[in-house]
Amino acid sequence: MAKVLCVLYDDPVDGYPTGYARDGLPHLDGYPGGQTLPTPQAIDFTPGALLGSVSGELGLRRFLESRGHTLVVTSDKDGPESVFERELVDADVVISQPFWPAYLTPERIAKARNLKLAVTAGIGSDHVDLAAAIEAGVTVAEVTYCNSISVAEHVVMMILGLVRNYLPAHRIVNEGGWHIADAVARSYDLEGMHVGTVAAGRIGLAVLRRLKPFDVHLHYTDRHRLPTEVEQDLGLTFHPDAATMVPHCDVVTINAPLHPETEDLFNAHLISTMPRGAYLINTARAKIATQEAVVQALESGHLAGYAGDVWYPQPAPANHPWRTMPHHGMTPHISGSSLSAQTRYAAGTREILENFFDGSPIRDEYLIVDGGKLAGTGAHSYSTR
């Protein structure tokens, strides 16, 4: 029997919910492009429930214990005395979320002598050292596409929030004021702007599709060029890399995975090539943008705004400079953890575990590392050097 170690974020401050704002979720027939939603044999949770926090347990306890497995759930993940560190030693499976990542470093992978499977309940497995996983023969999987649209919606919200200066205007109301001039002094229309995405995979392409009705000029760069018919339908301008794209864009959104080719991509030099007054949105990974360069660009006025929900480390310390830099729209890492997305990634996590314990193949689109090499989606999206 296996030991499954699951790291989830804490319950709400006021306790685990006893009710929700809405009754149930809309029905989805599938993902754009035809990929099916997760197809576990069954689920032991109510769709729309809070599954990503400790008490939600991703709806896995009944399933795992009915098969004789042990489930350990914790939010205590950092430091040598953490529950995660202690329980990792003999864990067969580790489950973690990008929003509250349990970093599987080479040292931790070496320590986890029984580890066979690392699952990301969500998208983005960069909290696992993929090279070390390959060396150790650990399979790495994630629930691809489960929250891509959730993140794309968050990106569009943040673009509009920055460009229209929504957050300061909302703050004026909360503080009892009616200072219209203060609210509109940094407010513009998105219409007519040039908007570009770094990466046009599931999230980036969904962002482009959602922005087309705003009558903007759309740009993208990606290591895999989109089909001609998609470019024509959306009116896209392709650029071979970020360096050639960003000088043309009023708004840039980062939707690429973190790997050696993208780490610190948006450094001081690249940001300096963006037009003065441009906006930068990053819901991908914090380390794609150089922390100090973002702060300096906002303080100097070169960037008009920065928004995102990814930080390093996560959770971000109270004194993280992105909390207090000017003209930001940062949120905790929530873009891919809506209640709608949680239903899908909890179901997908169960599907992966069913496959693993039954000895049946895990979906190719879920695989990041398998058989001692990058596999499936991992081979398409990641590099290890």
Summary of the structure (lengths in Angstrom):
residues: 385
radius of gyration: 21.0
end to end distance: 35.7
largest distance: 65.2
contacts: 1291
relative contact order: 0.15
helix: 35%
strand: 17%
